[in-house]
Amino acid sequence: MDWKKLAWVAAPSLALVFIVLLFVNHLLDPMPPRRITISTGREGGAYYMFAKEYAKLAEQDGFAVEIQTGAGSVETLKRLVAGQVMAGFVQGGTAEAGPSEGLRSLGSLYYEPVWLFHRKGRPLQGLADLRGLRIQVGEEGSGIRPLAVRLLRDSGVTAQNSTLLALTSENAAVALEAGRIDAAFFIMSPGIPLVRRLLVSPSVALWSVRRTLAYTTRYRFMSTVTLGEGVVDLVANIPNQDTLLLASTANLVVREDVHPVIVRLLLKTAETVHSRPGLFEAPNAFPSDTLVELPLHDVARRYLRKGPPFLERYLPFWIAVTVERWALLLIPVVGILLPLGRILPGLYNAQVRKRITRWYREVHEVDHALARCTDEEAKAAAERLRGIQQKLADMPPPPAGLMHELYDLRQHVEWLIAQADERASSRHSPR
């Protein structure tokens, strides 16, 4: 097979393949960055500890995670909108307190109970009973502050008729035990020492929620959880009765322009970290597409409902991503090459037949001229035929279907050369 000729025939098709590759590559997202920035709360808090766990898991998949600590969820929302971080942990109920344009949730991660401790000397039936009192609602930038203010406002308790304080958790606990404030909101794990300390404090009581349906209907990102009697400490029986708590959820939030591969990596990591059972969470209940305040990311919606893509279930993450990208690039190319594989041989055969036909026409001209030619003209015709004969000898073997045509042409050329030589040596004039 004449590979040069075949390459010439295939050149337009190969150019088309190259153009398709460039076009598909342009449509695909660029390769994801290997560095992820995550915003959390204060160092030592739950969000920070989870981010460190994310970093260890992401490192196994070839990604580095940079953790940026801060006051809490509101500050994280500001960082996300400003493009200072790619992702962050955000407490439910804080979206209206900070900017959220262009942000998407990857799902809820776990319950965050709202602890409302109050002085025992002041019975608390509902939030409206806090009107006119001194209430800790959390420091500026924290997640508890906008949620507490929102809950109080909807019950008629505002900064105009009550004293709303911005203290650290530790300072708020000290002030509550000392009687300097009347109530304090916290959002933290039940295993935090401060929670246990307030639960056993003789001067402090924990509010048990009433009208739960009213709260969960009004705030779709919230639910209720039960802190069972003795759950915190079975021996000391802490708490000493079943207590119903409001609970928001921690959400993993990203900018909507974050690379889809980064989104899938974060979801994969979140599934590993947060699918474990907890005090209020059943096994595999989280991450979830419910109890979210911000719009759910499209990739997260598919992932949480259908699971990870096929390749990511069986291959290491980065290998799966690379194979997936090459598959997306090569599928259109294969779609072009398969038909070309059937078309190119036919094109090549047509080119070879065209060359044989062209030589046949040239040989026919010589044959026709030999009938009326001089000795000199016959000699020139013989040389011309020998040139054609040499070209035919140098020609690569054609496809099997055209071999007989080439052999017929060679035999015809040999016969004509003999005729021309005979005419050149006959020394008689043209007829």
ROKOL-364210 format. One line per 10 residues: number of its first residue (from 0); their letters; for each residue y, z, x of N, C-alpha, C. Coordinates in steps of 0.02 Angstrom, whole numbers, plus 50000, padded with zeros to 5 digits. Last residue first. Layout:
// ROKOL-364210
NUM> A> Y,Z,X,Y,Z,X,Y,Z,X  ...
This chain:
// ROKOL-364210
430> RPSHRSSARE> 50209,47826,50136,50187,47776,50086,50247,47758,50042  50269,47833,50306,50262,47859,50237,50243,47804,50189  50168,47765,50443,50231,47779,50407,50219,47804,50337  50057,47846,50552,50076,47791,50508,50132,47815,50464  50002,47944,50632,50047,47895,50659,50056,47834,50613  49920,48057,50619,49895,47993,50593,49937,47934,50616  49967,48182,50649,49932,48145,50702,49908,48077,50680  50024,48230,50532,50066,48223,50591,50033,48181,50646  49914,48233,50446,49967,48185,50432,50009,48174,50494  49843,48340,50503,49812,48273,50500,49865,48220,50488
420> DAQAILWEVH> 49933,48442,50484,49915,48421,50553,49884,48352,50553  49933,48445,50344,49995,48428,50380,49979,48406,50451  49801,48482,50316,49827,48419,50290,49888,48396,50329  49799,48608,50377,49753,48555,50400,49777,48486,50378  49893,48671,50296,49906,48664,50368,49862,48608,50397  49826,48668,50173,49886,48627,50181,49904,48617,50255  49723,48760,50201,49706,48690,50182,49766,48643,50193  49796,48876,50223,49755,48848,50276,49738,48775,50262  49855,48893,50095,49898,48881,50153,49857,48849,50210  49742,48917,50018,49782,48859,50003,49827,48841,50062
410> QRLDYLEHML> 49699,49036,50075,49656,48977,50079,49696,48913,50066  49809,49119,50039,49792,49107,50109,49749,49045,50117  49799,49116,49898,49859,49089,49931,49844,49074,50004  49677,49179,49877,49685,49109,49855,49744,49077,49890  49710,49307,49927,49660,49265,49962,49665,49192,49941  49806,49346,49831,49826,49339,49901,49776,49295,49939  49728,49347,49716,49785,49302,49719,49807,49291,49792  49635,49446,49747,49611,49378,49738,49669,49328,49742  49714,49563,49751,49683,49537,49812,49662,49465,49804  49765,49625,49642,49802,49566,49666,49770,49535,49728
400> GAPPPPMDAL> 49690,49736,49613,49697,49685,49561,49731,49621,49584  49706,49817,49724,49642,49781,49715,49649,49725,49664  49869,49795,49800,49821,49829,49756,49761,49785,49741  49870,49718,49967,49898,49731,49901,49849,49772,49859  49884,49765,50136,49839,49747,50082,49869,49764,50014  50038,49708,50210,49989,49761,50196,49945,49739,50138  50060,49557,50301,50071,49592,50237,50018,49646,50227  50029,49480,50407,50062,49544,50420,50071,49586,50357  49977,49367,50346,49933,49408,50388,49962,49476,50401  50090,49316,50284,50034,49340,50242,49986,49383,50282
390> KQQIGRLREA> 50161,49282,50397,50188,49332,50352,50133,49361,50307  50079,49180,50445,50089,49240,50485,50115,49298,50441  50092,49083,50343,50026,49111,50358,50032,49177,50397  50225,49051,50357,50203,49085,50295,50136,49119,50307  50215,48988,50481,50258,49046,50473,50239,49086,50411  50132,48882,50448,50105,48933,50494,50149,48997,50492  50221,48809,50369,50162,48839,50337,50132,48893,50382  50310,48766,50467,50334,48808,50411,50276,48844,50378  50225,48686,50541,50255,48746,50571,50279,48795,50517  50199,48586,50447,50144,48626,50473,50170,48691,50504
380> AAKAEEDTCR> 50324,48532,50430,50293,48566,50373,50236,48610,50396  50342,48474,50553,50387,48529,50534,50356,48569,50476  50243,48374,50544,50238,48425,50597,50281,48486,50580  50293,48301,50438,50229,48334,50430,50220,48389,50482  50408,48250,50500,50415,48295,50442,50350,48332,50429  50349,48169,50596,50391,48226,50616,50398,48276,50560  50285,48074,50515,50245,48117,50560,50285,48178,50580  50361,48084,50350,50348,48053,50414,50305,48099,50456  50303,48094,50179,50338,48120,50238,50319,48081,50300  50247,48118,50038,50293,48067,50062,50333,48094,50121
370> ALAHDVEHVE> 50161,48228,50025,50140,48163,49997,50183,48106,50022  50224,48339,50070,50176,48306,50114,50154,48238,50088  50300,48391,49966,50333,48350,50015,50284,48312,50060  50207,48465,49895,50237,48407,49862,50269,48360,49913  50181,48564,49989,50126,48521,49965,50154,48458,49934  50306,48625,49997,50278,48591,50056,50223,48542,50034  50314,48677,49866,50364,48629,49890,50339,48590,49950  50206,48765,49867,50204,48707,49822,50255,48654,49843  50252,48861,49955,50194,48821,49975,50190,48758,49931  50354,48912,49875,50371,48881,49939,50315,48836,49963
360> RYWRTIRKRV> 50280,48964,49769,50329,48911,49756,50347,48875,49820  50203,49058,49839,50169,49002,49806,50218,48945,49792  50303,49148,49874,50270,49108,49927,50232,49048,49897  50331,49197,49746,50383,49163,49784,50353,49120,49840  50210,49256,49714,50233,49199,49673,50286,49160,49711  50208,49360,49806,50155,49308,49810,50177,49246,49772  50320,49432,49758,50320,49404,49826,50269,49348,49832  50274,49468,49631,50335,49428,49637,50339,49394,49706  50168,49550,49661,50154,49486,49628,50214,49439,49633  50241,49657,49714,50194,49620,49757,50179,49551,49726
350> QANYLGPLIR> 50312,49699,49600,50349,49677,49660,50304,49635,49705  50209,49736,49514,50253,49682,49494,50292,49655,49554  50154,49842,49584,50114,49782,49574,50158,49722,49556  50262,49931,49571,50242,49907,49637,50201,49843,49631  50262,49953,49433,50320,49922,49465,50303,49894,49533  50136,50013,49421,50149,49950,49388,50209,49914,49417  50158,50131,49496,50108,50082,49518,50118,50013,49485  50265,50191,49414,50277,50165,49481,50223,50116,49505  50213,50240,49291,50256,50181,49292,50260,50149,49361  50141,50354,49313,50107,50298,49279,50147,50233,49284
340> GLPLLIGVVP> 50231,50433,49377,50167,50422,49409,50128,50366,49377  50331,50442,49283,50342,50398,49340,50276,50383,49376  50278,50539,49196,50282,50469,49174,50292,50420,49232  50285,50646,49295,50222,50626,49263,50226,50555,49234  50421,50662,49330,50374,50634,49378,50309,50611,49346  50483,50722,49219,50503,50655,49240,50450,50622,49284  50419,50843,49208,50424,50801,49149,50446,50730,49165  50445,50893,49333,50376,50872,49318,50376,50827,49256  50580,50921,49310,50561,50873,49362,50490,50847,49349  50579,51021,49212,50608,50955,49197,50587,50901,49247
330> ILLLAWREVT> 50506,51119,49292,50478,51093,49229,50511,51027,49210  50580,51165,49401,50529,51113,49411,50502,51083,49347  50669,51264,49359,50694,51205,49396,50644,51148,49395  50588,51356,49299,50641,51326,49259,50669,51263,49293  50511,51390,49411,50479,51358,49354,50531,51323,49310  50605,51453,49490,50577,51390,49512,50542,51352,49456  50626,51567,49408,50681,51520,49422,50654,51453,49445  50500,51627,49409,50530,51606,49346,50585,51554,49358  50487,51659,49544,50440,51611,49513,50470,51584,49448  50589,51755,49553,50591,51694,49593,50547,51640,49563
320> VAIWFPLYRE> 50545,51855,49464,50611,51823,49453,50614,51757,49491  50424,51892,49524,50424,51864,49457,50489,51827,49442  50472,51945,49644,50429,51885,49646,50429,51852,49577  50542,52055,49595,50579,52001,49628,50537,51938,49633  50435,52133,49532,50494,52109,49496,50526,52049,49530  50263,52088,49553,50322,52126,49574,50385,52093,49548  50177,52037,49402,50199,52025,49470,50255,52074,49488  50150,52068,49269,50093,52063,49316,50114,52054,49389  50263,52070,49195,50210,52118,49177,50155,52121,49230  50340,51967,49233,50360,52033,49257,50308,52087,49239
310> LFPPGKRLYR> 50287,51858,49164,50275,51864,49236,50290,51934,49262  50333,51882,49028,50262,51880,49047,50250,51893,49121  50470,51999,49010,50442,51932,49013,50371,51933,49043  50444,52160,48925,50468,52118,48980,50438,52048,48977  50458,52177,48743,50435,52196,48809,50461,52149,48862  50508,52156,48618,50451,52115,48638,50422,52134,48706  50613,52247,48600,50569,52230,48542,50506,52195,48563  50677,52261,48719,50656,52322,48685,50609,52307,48627  50704,52125,48752,50662,52166,48795,50634,52226,48757  50792,52080,48653,50726,52048,48661,50679,52093,48700
300> RAVDHLPLEV> 50898,52171,48675,50867,52166,48608,50797,52135,48614  50933,52145,48806,50904,52210,48789,50869,52207,48722  50989,52019,48794,50929,52027,48835,50894,52092,48818  51100,52051,48713,51048,52005,48688,50983,52013,48728  51153,52221,48695,51149,52161,48737,51090,52117,48713  51224,52287,48549,51166,52284,48594,51166,52218,48631  51385,52362,48534,51339,52307,48520,51283,52304,48572  51386,52545,48536,51412,52480,48557,51363,52425,48539  51299,52644,48488,51366,52636,48459,51396,52569,48476  51131,52672,48439,51179,52646,48487,51245,52634,48452
290> LTDSPFANPA> 51015,52705,48368,51062,52758,48388,51108,52735,48444  50893,52588,48435,50925,52625,48381,50973,52677,48410  50821,52534,48535,50878,52494,48511,50912,52527,48452  50774,52646,48669,50769,52621,48600,50830,52580,48583  50667,52699,48807,50731,52677,48778,50721,52643,48711  50588,52815,48691,50647,52787,48724,50625,52746,48785  50463,52850,48652,50513,52841,48600,50576,52808,48627  50362,52880,48742,50378,52810,48731,50427,52798,48673  50331,53039,48668,50315,52990,48720,50331,52919,48698  50479,53109,48587,50408,53092,48587,50394,53042,48643
280> EFLGPRSHVT> 50601,53228,48632,50580,53158,48631,50504,53151,48632  50639,53358,48650,50653,53328,48585,50627,53257,48578  50585,53383,48775,50586,53437,48726,50598,53410,48656  50496,53228,48810,50543,53283,48826,50539,53336,48772  50390,53103,48885,50407,53149,48830,50454,53204,48855  50453,52952,48962,50416,53015,48966,50436,53061,48908  50537,52848,48960,50482,52845,48912,50440,52908,48913  50633,52851,49059,50648,52885,48996,50592,52879,48943  50587,52784,49176,50616,52851,49180,50616,52887,49113  50536,52658,49136,50496,52702,49178,50521,52774,49175
270> EATKLLLRVI> 50644,52609,49063,50580,52619,49030,50536,52666,49070  50741,52599,49162,50751,52646,49107,50685,52661,49071  50684,52495,49237,50692,52561,49267,50700,52614,49213  50694,52391,49143,50629,52409,49172,50631,52479,49201  50832,52389,49126,50788,52405,49070,50719,52426,49094  50873,52350,49254,50895,52415,49227,50851,52436,49168  50813,52223,49259,50794,52274,49307,50813,52343,49282  50881,52157,49156,50809,52169,49150,50784,52222,49199  51011,52157,49211,50998,52190,49147,50924,52206,49139  50990,52080,49323,51010,52150,49333,50997,52188,49268
260> VPHVDERVVL> 50963,51959,49258,50910,51989,49300,50926,52063,49312  51086,51928,49197,51028,51947,49156,50971,51979,49196  51233,51999,49271,51178,51951,49277,51117,51974,49235  51366,52046,49164,51317,52066,49215,51258,52017,49213  51454,52023,49063,51446,51970,49112,51399,51989,49169  51464,52139,48988,51426,52083,48959,51415,52026,49008  51431,52289,49078,51477,52235,49062,51436,52175,49036  51326,52415,49000,51343,52367,49054,51400,52322,49030  51254,52575,48972,51303,52524,48953,51319,52480,49014  51140,52678,48902,51152,52639,48963,51194,52579,48944
250> NATSALLLTD> 51174,52830,48818,51166,52758,48817,51177,52729,48887  51113,52977,48744,51140,52946,48805,51125,52872,48801  51152,53022,48577,51105,52995,48626,51144,52970,48687  51179,53176,48489,51196,53106,48504,51143,53081,48553  51132,53291,48370,51116,53262,48434,51143,53190,48437  51144,53453,48293,51164,53383,48296,51148,53355,48366  51006,53563,48266,51063,53541,48307,51080,53468,48294  50937,53704,48194,50947,53632,48186,51011,53613,48222  50820,53821,48250,50891,53803,48246,50898,53728,48243  50710,53954,48218,50720,53881,48220,50794,53865,48208
240> QNPINAVLDV> 50745,54101,48317,50732,54068,48253,50740,53993,48262  50775,54146,48442,50735,54190,48399,50723,54162,48330  50751,54018,48571,50790,54059,48524,50745,54100,48478  50656,54142,48645,50723,54111,48645,50715,54038,48624  50554,54244,48673,50567,54217,48607,50639,54191,48601  50512,54282,48796,50572,54316,48771,50592,54292,48701  50403,54194,48799,50393,54266,48808,50452,54305,48779  50457,54067,48783,50408,54092,48734,50400,54167,48738  50605,53995,48791,50569,54048,48825,50522,54080,48775  50631,53880,48714,50661,53888,48780,50625,53940,48821
230> VGEGLTVTSM> 50554,53903,48597,50544,53842,48637,50571,53851,48708  50570,54007,48506,50532,54019,48567,50523,53960,48613  50589,53899,48371,50589,53969,48392,50543,53977,48453  50652,53736,48413,50605,53782,48381,50609,53853,48410  50777,53643,48374,50760,53686,48430,50717,53742,48402  50772,53485,48306,50759,53556,48293,50740,53591,48358  50903,53365,48285,50842,53388,48317,50834,53463,48303  50977,53224,48207,50970,53296,48213,50903,53312,48246  51090,53095,48265,51032,53118,48228,51030,53194,48232  51211,52962,48283,51188,53031,48289,51126,53043,48247
220> FRYRTTYALT> 51263,52841,48257,51237,52851,48325,51209,52921,48335  51319,52848,48134,51254,52814,48140,51223,52822,48209  51395,52961,48051,51392,52943,48121,51322,52914,48136  51371,52974,47914,51438,52956,47937,51437,52931,48009  51237,53009,47913,51259,52949,47876,51327,52926,47901  51233,53124,47987,51196,53066,48013,51213,53002,47975  51315,53210,47905,51333,53194,47974,51297,53130,47998  51247,53215,47784,51317,53195,47786,51337,53173,47856  51125,53267,47821,51128,53199,47796,51199,53172,47797  51156,53401,47855,51136,53353,47907,51141,53281,47884
210> RRVSWLAVSP> 51211,53520,47804,51234,53455,47781,51217,53400,47831  51214,53625,47951,51199,53613,47880,51226,53544,47863  51155,53679,48110,51190,53630,48068,51166,53632,47996  51187,53830,48184,51134,53788,48156,51165,53744,48103  51266,53889,48330,51275,53861,48263,51215,53818,48244  51224,54035,48415,51219,53961,48414,51223,53937,48341  51326,54170,48477,51276,54143,48431,51279,54067,48433  51361,54306,48588,51368,54235,48571,51311,54214,48525  51340,54430,48639,51403,54420,48604,51412,54349,48578  51222,54433,48710,51227,54475,48649,51291,54462,48609
200> SVLLRRVLPI> 51144,54286,48769,51204,54329,48771,51210,54369,48706  51044,54197,48765,51024,54267,48770,51084,54314,48769  51113,54077,48759,51064,54092,48706,51044,54166,48706  51186,54076,48875,51221,54086,48813,51174,54104,48756  51079,54054,48968,51123,54113,48974,51160,54127,48909  51030,53932,48928,50988,53992,48922,51031,54055,48924  51142,53854,48965,51119,53857,48895,51077,53920,48884  51149,53873,49103,51204,53895,49062,51184,53901,48989  51031,53812,49154,51038,53885,49153,51094,53910,49108  50961,53681,49059,51016,53701,49103,51024,53777,49098
190> GPSMIFFAAD> 50868,53642,48966,50843,53675,49025,50897,53698,49073  50933,53572,48868,50915,53641,48853,50888,53679,48913  51068,53474,48938,50996,53485,48927,50982,53558,48911  51221,53460,48845,51182,53467,48906,51110,53480,48888  51374,53478,48783,51318,53430,48779,51282,53434,48846  51464,53602,48692,51432,53580,48754,51384,53524,48737  51603,53688,48625,51556,53633,48620,51529,53616,48690  51640,53852,48574,51639,53804,48629,51584,53752,48616  51749,53978,48505,51692,53932,48501,51697,53882,48558  51851,54068,48540,51809,54083,48482,51746,54039,48477
180> IRGAELAVAA> 51898,54148,48694,51897,54092,48649,51846,54107,48594  51886,54273,48746,51951,54242,48753,51956,54177,48712  51765,54340,48752,51803,54343,48690,51871,54311,48694  51681,54327,48857,51733,54379,48863,51775,54385,48800  51604,54221,48819,51571,54286,48825,51622,54343,48828  51704,54122,48828,51672,54137,48764,51639,54205,48766  51736,54120,48964,51788,54138,48915,51758,54156,48848  51613,54079,49019,51641,54144,49037,51692,54166,48985  51603,53951,48961,51552,54002,48948,51578,54072,48962  51715,53887,49015,51710,53896,48943,51659,53950,48926
170> NESTLALLTS> 51683,53885,49150,51741,53924,49128,51739,53937,49053  51572,53796,49143,51564,53865,49168,51622,53909,49145  51629,53677,49094,51575,53711,49057,51569,53784,49079  51810,53678,49101,51744,53659,49127,51691,53699,49090  51915,53647,48958,51890,53689,49012,51826,53659,49040  52032,53623,48854,51997,53577,48900,51975,53617,48961  52047,53671,48681,52051,53686,48753,52010,53636,48793  52145,53679,48541,52090,53641,48572,52098,53644,48647  52186,53778,48414,52197,53773,48487,52135,53740,48518  52245,53707,48258,52199,53748,48298,52216,53738,48372
160> NQATVGSDRL> 52327,53620,48194,52313,53683,48159,52266,53729,48198  52344,53514,48281,52403,53539,48247,52390,53607,48213  52222,53474,48325,52264,53509,48374,52327,53537,48341  52115,53509,48182,52151,53466,48228,52191,53509,48277  51997,53503,48061,52018,53545,48116,52050,53500,48169  51937,53430,47959,52003,53457,47948,52029,53503,48002  51823,53367,47990,51816,53429,47951,51883,53464,47941  51861,53265,48070,51833,53247,48005,51819,53307,47961  51899,53341,48182,51950,53306,48143,51924,53288,48073  51774,53383,48232,51822,53432,48206,51874,53399,48161
150> LRVALPRIGS> 51718,53261,48273,51683,53303,48224,51731,53353,48192  51816,53221,48366,51800,53179,48308,51766,53220,48253  51808,53319,48463,51871,53309,48427,51860,53269,48363  51677,53299,48506,51695,53362,48474,51759,53354,48434  51689,53170,48560,51642,53182,48505,51661,53246,48469  51785,53184,48661,51800,53140,48604,51753,53152,48545  51711,53289,48741,51778,53298,48713,51791,53250,48654  51589,53247,48794,51589,53294,48738,51657,53297,48704  51618,53166,48903,51591,53136,48842,51595,53182,48782  51776,53184,48991,51706,53201,48979,51684,53169,48913
140> GEEGVQIRLG> 51910,53160,48999,51866,53111,49031,51793,53125,49019  51957,53330,49000,51977,53261,48992,51930,53215,49031  51828,53449,48952,51883,53426,48994,51896,53352,48982  51796,53523,48789,51777,53485,48849,51837,53458,48886  51835,53604,48687,51809,53538,48668,51791,53495,48729  51844,53768,48632,51833,53727,48692,51801,53661,48670  51961,53838,48524,51898,53801,48529,51898,53761,48594  52025,53962,48428,52028,53935,48495,51961,53904,48512  52066,53925,48252,52037,53964,48307,52047,53928,48374  52107,53850,48144,52151,53903,48166,52125,53943,48226
130> RLDALGQLPR> 51946,53814,48089,52018,53800,48081,52058,53862,48101  51813,53835,48085,51846,53842,48150,51922,53830,48147  51763,53804,47962,51777,53876,47975,51811,53887,48042  51730,53672,47967,51795,53688,47938,51813,53762,47950  51600,53670,48010,51652,53660,48060,51721,53677,48033  51514,53808,47927,51530,53738,47939,51587,53731,47988  51484,53943,47952,51444,53905,47905,51452,53829,47918  51486,54069,48061,51507,53998,48057,51459,53960,48011  51554,54232,48090,51502,54189,48060,51529,54118,48049  51607,54310,48219,51637,54261,48174,51583,54215,48147
120> GKRHFLWVPE> 51539,54388,48307,51580,54422,48257,51613,54375,48208  51484,54302,48396,51441,54329,48343,51482,54363,48288  51571,54155,48440,51567,54228,48443,51527,54254,48384  51470,54008,48468,51528,54042,48441,51518,54118,48447  51419,53847,48524,51413,53920,48528,51478,53952,48502  51348,53706,48493,51411,53739,48472,51397,53815,48471  51280,53574,48574,51276,53647,48569,51346,53673,48549  51204,53433,48534,51271,53460,48534,51265,53536,48522  51079,53353,48635,51098,53400,48582,51169,53425,48590  51042,53199,48664,51087,53247,48695,51111,53295,48641
110> YYLSGLSRLG> 50892,53105,48685,50937,53145,48643,50979,53191,48685  50893,52951,48780,50865,53016,48761,50916,53053,48719  50939,52816,48774,50892,52839,48826,50858,52905,48810  50978,52664,48687,50983,52737,48693,50926,52762,48737  51034,52508,48761,50990,52550,48721,51005,52624,48732  51126,52439,48827,51056,52420,48841,51007,52463,48804  51279,52382,48755,51230,52436,48766,51162,52406,48782  51421,52305,48828,51361,52301,48788,51314,52359,48805  51595,52259,48828,51540,52302,48850,51481,52296,48802  51709,52195,48786,51668,52161,48836,51610,52203,48862
100> ESPGAEATGG> 51799,52342,48754,51796,52269,48748,51755,52239,48804  51819,52476,48759,51749,52454,48755,51743,52378,48748  51913,52619,48810,51908,52547,48801,51834,52525,48800  51882,52773,48717,51897,52735,48777,51892,52661,48763  51849,52829,48598,51896,52866,48639,51916,52828,48702  51751,52757,48536,51818,52751,48508,51871,52787,48550  51639,52794,48613,51664,52726,48617,51735,52720,48589  51579,52916,48604,51638,52912,48647,51670,52843,48647  51461,52923,48536,51519,52953,48505,51582,52947,48546  51344,52947,48668,51359,52923,48601,51418,52960,48571
90> QVFGAMVQGA> 51392,52933,48838,51369,52975,48783,51388,52944,48716  51335,52825,48961,51389,52840,48913,51359,52879,48855  51314,52772,49123,51285,52813,49071,51342,52837,49025  51337,52600,49175,51355,52671,49174,51320,52706,49116  51368,52454,49278,51333,52491,49226,51355,52564,49228  51456,52400,49371,51417,52355,49329,51388,52391,49268  51629,52448,49403,51557,52459,49406,51522,52409,49360  51754,52393,49388,51741,52433,49449,51667,52449,49458  51799,52326,49278,51756,52290,49324,51742,52327,49388  51867,52391,49179,51906,52368,49236,51865,52329,49287
80> VLRKLTEVSG> 51762,52428,49097,51809,52377,49072,51850,52349,49130  51703,52526,49181,51666,52466,49160,51714,52411,49138  51802,52623,49190,51779,52589,49251,51743,52524,49233  51810,52664,49057,51868,52634,49089,51847,52595,49152  51682,52719,49040,51703,52662,48999,51762,52626,49031  51691,52827,49131,51643,52773,49143,51661,52711,49103  51784,52907,49066,51801,52877,49130,51754,52820,49148  51704,52942,48958,51766,52906,48947,51788,52872,49012  51594,53012,49018,51584,52949,48983,51648,52909,48974  51657,53092,49168,51609,53083,49114,51614,53015,49082
70> AGTQIEVAFG> 51723,53110,49289,51728,53163,49239,51677,53155,49184  51607,53043,49415,51672,53051,49381,51669,53105,49330  51526,52944,49544,51531,53002,49500,51601,53005,49470  51437,52804,49572,51506,52828,49571,51512,52884,49521  51309,52744,49673,51327,52790,49619,51399,52812,49626  51231,52594,49706,51287,52637,49726,51309,52679,49665  51075,52534,49748,51116,52562,49694,51169,52607,49723  50994,52386,49798,51028,52447,49818,51073,52469,49761  50833,52312,49774,50903,52319,49754,50930,52386,49779  50695,52296,49789,50740,52260,49834,50813,52264,49816
60> DQEALKAYEK> 50615,52376,49716,50619,52307,49695,50669,52267,49735  50636,52499,49772,50568,52471,49778,50567,52397,49758  50764,52523,49728,50754,52508,49799,50685,52477,49811  50745,52561,49598,50775,52495,49611,50764,52475,49684  50695,52691,49616,50652,52639,49587,50679,52570,49601  50807,52755,49672,50743,52754,49708,50698,52698,49681  50904,52736,49571,50915,52707,49638,50849,52703,49677  50854,52810,49465,50860,52737,49458,50865,52705,49527  50873,52937,49519,50805,52913,49506,50804,52838,49498  51011,52939,49521,50975,52944,49584,50903,52921,49576
50> AFMYYAGGER> 51035,52936,49384,51057,52879,49425,51021,52881,49493  50988,53062,49346,50952,53002,49323,50971,52941,49366  51085,53140,49407,51015,53147,49428,50974,53086,49406  51199,53099,49335,51196,53089,49408,51123,53092,49432  51168,53142,49207,51179,53071,49220,51173,53056,49294  51158,53283,49226,51099,53244,49206,51108,53170,49222  51250,53337,49376,51237,53331,49304,51177,53286,49290  51268,53322,49510,51226,53378,49489,51211,53377,49414  51430,53261,49495,51372,53268,49538,51333,53330,49518  51482,53211,49330,51489,53251,49391,51424,53254,49430
40> GTSITIRRPP> 51424,53051,49272,51466,53110,49267,51469,53146,49334  51427,52880,49337,51395,52938,49306,51447,52993,49294  51406,52706,49360,51452,52762,49351,51416,52818,49314  51336,52598,49479,51326,52637,49418,51374,52696,49417  51312,52440,49549,51355,52499,49547,51348,52532,49479  51195,52358,49651,51213,52377,49583,51256,52440,49586  51156,52220,49749,51188,52286,49749,51214,52300,49678  51113,52093,49752,51062,52143,49768,51092,52214,49767  51157,51978,49619,51174,52018,49679,51121,52072,49689  51049,51840,49568,51085,51903,49556,51104,51938,49621
30> MPDLLHNVFL> 51089,51666,49580,51044,51722,49597,51082,51787,49592  51174,51597,49436,51162,51605,49508,51115,51663,49521  51090,51530,49291,51134,51579,49322,51122,51581,49397  51074,51353,49263,51045,51419,49276,51097,51465,49306  51151,51238,49267,51145,51275,49204,51118,51345,49214  51132,51197,49398,51200,51216,49376,51197,51256,49312  50999,51164,49395,51020,51220,49438,51090,51244,49419  51006,51055,49310,50970,51115,49287,50992,51175,49329  51079,50967,49395,51104,50985,49328,51072,51049,49303  50997,50953,49506,51064,50980,49514,51092,51005,49447
20> LVIFVLALSP> 50884,50895,49443,50879,50960,49479,50948,50992,49486  50939,50775,49399,50914,50823,49350,50909,50892,49381  50965,50715,49523,51020,50730,49477,51000,50781,49425  50833,50700,49569,50881,50741,49606,50940,50761,49562  50782,50611,49475,50752,50677,49482,50801,50725,49516  50862,50499,49505,50866,50531,49439,50838,50601,49441  50814,50471,49632,50885,50490,49624,50895,50525,49557  50686,50433,49599,50696,50494,49638,50768,50518,49634  50717,50314,49532,50685,50369,49495,50693,50435,49532  50772,50235,49634,50813,50253,49575,50783,50312,49537
10> AAVWALKKWD> 50656,50232,49727,50720,50264,49744,50762,50281,49682  50540,50163,49703,50546,50230,49673,50614,50262,49683  50557,50045,49774,50549,50041,49702,50563,50109,49669  50563,50099,49901,50621,50061,49875,50618,50056,49800  50436,50152,49910,50493,50197,49913,50555,50163,49885  50363,50034,49908,50355,50081,49853,50414,50129,49851  50403,49979,50029,50420,49944,49967,50415,49990,49907  50351,50076,50112,50423,50062,50114,50444,50027,50049  50215,50065,50084,50251,50127,50065,50327,50116,50066  50111,49958,50027,50173,49954,50064,50217,50013,50043
0> M> 49941,50000,50042,50000,50000,50000,50062,50000,50044
